[in-house]
């Protein structure tokens, strides 16, 4: 395959993910599109023969572009939208998709992120929302790994002090997700019960039911029975900025498990297998613990 065509196809496969990163960084759909387009221009000019993780490379490029845009905006004392509300959705053929993107991020989150310094915002968005390692973020902001870790920590404290507490207990939730995955793959029924809320609910969309999943199951024992010895192809991931599990083959997303938590346990699992919904899903695989 022609190298340029290959890069174009890879870029298109990552476009939705890159746009999600840029939107969370900039709070503006138009500026997010500009940042993604700039990433494509840089990709088309770069030598990527030795790049082993193109998605990660593109994510850091978009992060660097967004950081420059945020710094430029601050120097002009401008903002893409007012201090209290996110940029409104303009009418058009993609209005429904744009509205869904705004809902996923949340108006409260965008307002809080806008109050962070550019470097803090970059560190928090890339690490806490998209699981980019601090070592990869450090060169973008020109600081040490430890300094970037402190930036993210400071941003996290400011976000957690907002209303609602959008990033509260994220680290503990990650451990729960990895523990759930390990217990499911290892057939550890007792381990699953320890992670699941006694009243946990599992639901599947119509596409999942067609693939053999049950439409709804309630109770820890019943849900643990569904996952015991299974989920071999699943991986922990950030899904639209939230923790969950994904099953993907050859870069194509097949199933998403959206998780919600309560009192340190998983209290709901929603399986999404509808191809149209999956095409609109942004995800980033988390490193194993």
C-alpha positions as CSV (number, residue, x, y, z in Angstrom):
1,X,0.0,0.0,0.0
2,X,1.2,3.5,-0.8
3,X,2.7,5.0,2.4
4,X,0.7,8.3,2.1
5,X,-2.5,6.3,1.7
6,X,-1.6,4.2,4.6
7,X,-1.0,7.2,6.8
8,X,-4.2,8.8,5.7
9,X,-6.2,5.7,6.6
10,X,-4.5,5.5,10.0
11,X,-5.1,9.2,10.6
12,X,-8.8,8.8,9.8
13,X,-9.1,5.9,12.2
14,X,-7.7,8.1,14.9
15,X,-9.5,11.3,14.0
16,X,-12.4,10.9,16.4
17,X,-10.0,10.2,19.3
18,X,-7.8,13.2,18.3
19,X,-10.8,15.5,18.1
20,X,-11.9,14.4,21.5
21,X,-8.5,15.3,23.0
22,X,-8.5,18.7,21.2
23,X,-12.0,19.5,22.3
24,X,-11.3,18.8,25.9
25,X,-8.2,21.0,25.7
26,X,-9.7,23.9,23.8
27,X,-13.5,23.8,24.6
28,X,-14.2,24.8,21.0
29,X,-15.2,22.5,18.2
30,X,-13.8,24.8,15.5
31,X,-10.5,25.2,17.2
32,X,-10.4,21.4,17.9
33,X,-10.9,20.8,14.1
34,X,-8.0,23.3,13.4
35,X,-5.8,21.4,15.8
36,X,-6.6,18.1,14.3
37,X,-5.9,19.4,10.8
38,X,-2.6,20.8,11.9
39,X,-1.7,17.3,13.3
40,X,-2.4,15.9,9.8
41,X,-0.2,18.4,8.2
42,X,2.6,17.6,10.6
43,X,2.1,13.9,10.1
44,X,2.2,14.2,6.3
45,X,5.6,16.0,6.6
46,X,7.1,13.8,9.3
47,X,9.2,10.6,9.0
48,X,7.2,8.1,10.9
49,X,9.0,4.9,9.9
50,X,10.3,4.4,13.4
51,X,7.1,5.4,15.2
52,X,5.8,2.3,16.9
53,X,2.7,3.8,18.4
54,X,1.2,6.2,15.8
55,X,-1.9,6.9,17.9
56,X,0.3,8.0,20.8
57,X,2.5,10.0,18.5
58,X,-0.6,11.8,17.1
59,X,-2.0,12.4,20.5
60,X,1.1,14.2,21.7
61,X,1.2,16.2,18.5
62,X,-2.4,17.4,19.0
63,X,-1.5,18.1,22.7
64,X,1.4,20.3,21.6
65,X,-0.7,22.1,19.0
66,X,-3.4,22.7,21.6
67,X,-0.9,24.0,24.2
68,X,0.4,26.5,21.7
69,X,-3.2,27.6,20.9
70,X,-4.1,28.0,24.6
71,X,-0.9,30.0,25.3
72,X,-1.7,32.2,22.3
73,X,-5.2,32.7,23.5
74,X,-4.1,33.7,27.0
75,X,-1.6,36.2,25.5
76,X,-4.4,37.9,23.6
77,X,-6.7,37.5,26.7
78,X,-9.3,35.8,24.6
79,X,-11.5,32.8,25.2
80,X,-13.5,30.6,22.7
81,X,-16.6,31.1,24.8
82,X,-17.7,33.1,27.8
83,X,-16.6,32.3,31.4
84,X,-19.7,30.5,32.4
85,X,-21.0,28.4,29.5
86,X,-19.4,26.1,26.8
87,X,-19.5,27.0,23.2
88,X,-23.1,26.4,21.9
89,X,-23.8,23.8,19.3
90,X,-24.4,25.3,15.9
91,X,-27.2,23.9,13.7
92,X,-26.1,21.7,10.9
93,X,-25.9,18.2,9.6
94,X,-23.6,17.2,12.4
95,X,-25.5,19.0,15.2
96,X,-26.6,15.8,16.9
97,X,-23.0,14.4,17.0
98,X,-21.7,17.7,18.2
99,X,-24.3,17.8,21.0
100,X,-23.3,14.3,22.1
101,X,-19.7,15.4,22.3
102,X,-20.6,18.4,24.4
103,X,-22.7,16.2,26.7
104,X,-19.8,13.7,27.1
105,X,-17.4,16.3,28.3
106,X,-20.0,18.3,30.3
107,X,-20.5,22.0,30.6
108,X,-19.2,22.0,34.2
109,X,-16.0,20.2,33.2
110,X,-15.3,22.6,30.4
111,X,-15.8,25.6,32.7
112,X,-13.3,24.2,35.2
113,X,-10.8,23.3,32.6
114,X,-10.9,26.8,31.2
115,X,-9.7,28.1,34.6
116,X,-6.6,25.9,34.5
117,X,-3.2,27.2,33.3
118,X,-2.4,25.8,29.8
119,X,0.3,23.4,31.1
120,X,-2.0,22.2,33.9
121,X,-4.8,21.6,31.5
122,X,-2.6,19.7,29.1
123,X,-1.2,17.4,31.9
124,X,-4.6,16.8,33.4
125,X,-6.4,16.1,30.1
126,X,-3.8,13.9,28.5
127,X,-3.0,11.9,31.7
128,X,-6.2,11.7,33.6
129,X,-8.6,11.5,30.6
130,X,-6.6,9.7,28.0
131,X,-4.0,7.8,30.0
132,X,-0.9,9.3,28.4
133,X,2.1,8.6,30.5
134,X,3.8,11.6,32.3
135,X,7.1,10.7,30.5
136,X,5.4,11.4,27.1
137,X,3.8,14.7,28.4
138,X,7.0,16.1,29.8
139,X,8.6,17.0,26.4
140,X,5.5,18.7,25.3
141,X,5.6,21.3,28.1
142,X,9.4,21.3,28.4
143,X,9.4,20.2,32.0
144,X,10.6,17.1,33.9
145,X,8.4,14.1,34.5
146,X,8.0,15.0,38.2
147,X,7.1,18.6,37.4
148,X,4.4,17.3,35.0
149,X,3.1,15.0,37.7
150,X,2.8,17.9,40.0
151,X,1.0,19.9,37.3
152,X,-1.6,17.2,36.9
153,X,-1.9,16.8,40.7
154,X,-2.5,20.5,41.1
155,X,-5.1,20.5,38.3
156,X,-6.8,17.4,39.7
157,X,-7.2,19.1,43.1
158,X,-8.8,22.1,41.4
159,X,-11.1,19.9,39.4
160,X,-12.0,17.8,42.4
161,X,-12.8,20.9,44.3
162,X,-15.3,21.9,41.6
163,X,-19.0,21.0,41.5
164,X,-19.6,18.3,40.5
165,X,-16.4,16.4,41.6
166,X,-15.7,15.1,38.0
167,X,-12.4,13.4,38.7
168,X,-12.9,12.1,42.2
169,X,-11.4,8.8,43.1
170,X,-10.2,8.1,39.5
171,X,-7.1,6.3,40.6
172,X,-9.0,3.9,42.9
173,X,-11.5,3.3,40.1
174,X,-8.7,2.4,37.7
175,X,-7.5,-0.3,40.2
176,X,-11.1,-1.6,40.3
177,X,-11.3,-1.9,36.6
178,X,-8.0,-3.8,36.3
179,X,-9.0,-6.0,39.2
180,X,-12.3,-6.8,37.6
181,X,-10.6,-7.6,34.3
182,X,-8.1,-9.9,36.0
183,X,-10.8,-11.7,38.0
184,X,-13.0,-12.2,34.9
185,X,-10.1,-13.6,32.8
186,X,-8.9,-15.8,35.6
187,X,-12.4,-17.2,36.4
188,X,-12.2,-15.8,40.0
189,X,-15.8,-15.8,41.0
190,X,-15.1,-14.6,44.6
191,X,-12.9,-11.9,43.2
192,X,-15.7,-10.7,41.0
193,X,-18.1,-10.6,43.9
194,X,-15.7,-8.5,45.9
195,X,-15.6,-5.9,43.2
196,X,-19.3,-5.8,42.2
197,X,-21.9,-4.0,44.2
198,X,-24.5,-6.5,45.6
199,X,-27.2,-4.7,43.5
200,X,-25.1,-4.3,40.3
201,X,-27.0,-4.2,37.0
202,X,-25.8,-5.4,33.7
203,X,-27.5,-4.2,30.6
204,X,-26.9,-4.8,26.9
205,X,-28.1,-2.9,23.8
206,X,-30.1,-4.6,21.1
207,X,-26.9,-5.3,19.0
208,X,-25.4,-7.1,22.0
209,X,-28.5,-9.2,22.6
210,X,-28.2,-10.3,18.9
211,X,-24.7,-11.4,19.7
212,X,-25.9,-13.5,22.6
213,X,-25.8,-11.2,25.6
214,X,-28.7,-11.0,28.0
215,X,-30.7,-7.7,27.8
216,X,-30.6,-7.2,31.6
217,X,-29.2,-9.1,34.6
218,X,-29.3,-7.9,38.3
219,X,-27.3,-9.0,41.3
220,X,-23.6,-9.5,42.0
221,X,-23.8,-13.3,41.7
222,X,-25.6,-13.3,38.4
223,X,-23.4,-10.7,36.9
224,X,-20.3,-12.4,38.1
225,X,-21.5,-15.6,36.5
226,X,-21.7,-13.7,33.1
227,X,-18.1,-12.6,33.3
228,X,-16.4,-15.5,35.1
229,X,-13.7,-17.0,32.8
230,X,-14.6,-14.6,30.0
231,X,-13.5,-11.1,28.8
232,X,-10.3,-12.6,27.3
233,X,-10.2,-10.1,24.5
234,X,-11.2,-7.1,26.7
235,X,-8.8,-4.3,27.7
236,X,-9.2,-1.5,30.3
237,X,-9.6,1.9,28.5
238,X,-10.8,5.4,28.8
239,X,-14.1,5.5,27.0
240,X,-15.3,9.1,26.1
241,X,-13.2,10.3,29.0
242,X,-14.6,7.7,31.5
243,X,-13.2,4.3,32.7
244,X,-14.5,1.2,31.0
245,X,-13.6,-1.9,29.0
246,X,-13.3,-2.3,25.2
247,X,-13.0,-5.3,22.8
248,X,-11.3,-4.4,19.5
249,X,-9.9,-6.5,16.7
250,X,-7.4,-5.1,14.2
251,X,-8.2,-1.6,15.4
252,X,-12.0,-2.0,14.9
253,X,-14.1,-1.5,18.1
254,X,-16.5,-4.4,18.6
255,X,-17.9,-4.0,22.2
256,X,-17.7,-1.3,24.9
257,X,-18.5,-1.9,28.5
258,X,-19.4,1.3,30.2
259,X,-18.9,1.1,34.0
260,X,-20.3,3.2,36.8
261,X,-19.1,3.1,40.4
262,X,-20.5,3.5,43.9
263,X,-18.8,3.2,47.3
264,X,-15.7,1.6,45.7
265,X,-17.5,-1.0,43.7
266,X,-18.9,-1.4,40.2
267,X,-22.7,-0.8,40.4
268,X,-23.6,-0.8,36.7
269,X,-22.2,-2.3,33.5
270,X,-23.7,-1.2,30.1
271,X,-22.6,-3.2,27.1
272,X,-22.6,-1.3,23.7
273,X,-22.2,-3.3,20.5
274,X,-24.2,-1.1,18.1
275,X,-21.8,-0.3,15.2
276,X,-23.1,3.2,14.7
277,X,-22.7,4.1,18.4
278,X,-19.2,2.5,18.4
279,X,-18.1,4.6,15.5
280,X,-18.8,7.7,17.6
281,X,-16.9,6.4,20.6
282,X,-13.5,7.7,21.6
283,X,-11.3,5.4,23.5
284,X,-7.7,5.0,24.7
285,X,-6.2,1.8,26.0
286,X,-4.9,2.0,29.6
287,X,-1.5,0.5,30.5
288,X,-1.8,-2.7,32.5
289,X,-1.0,-2.5,36.2
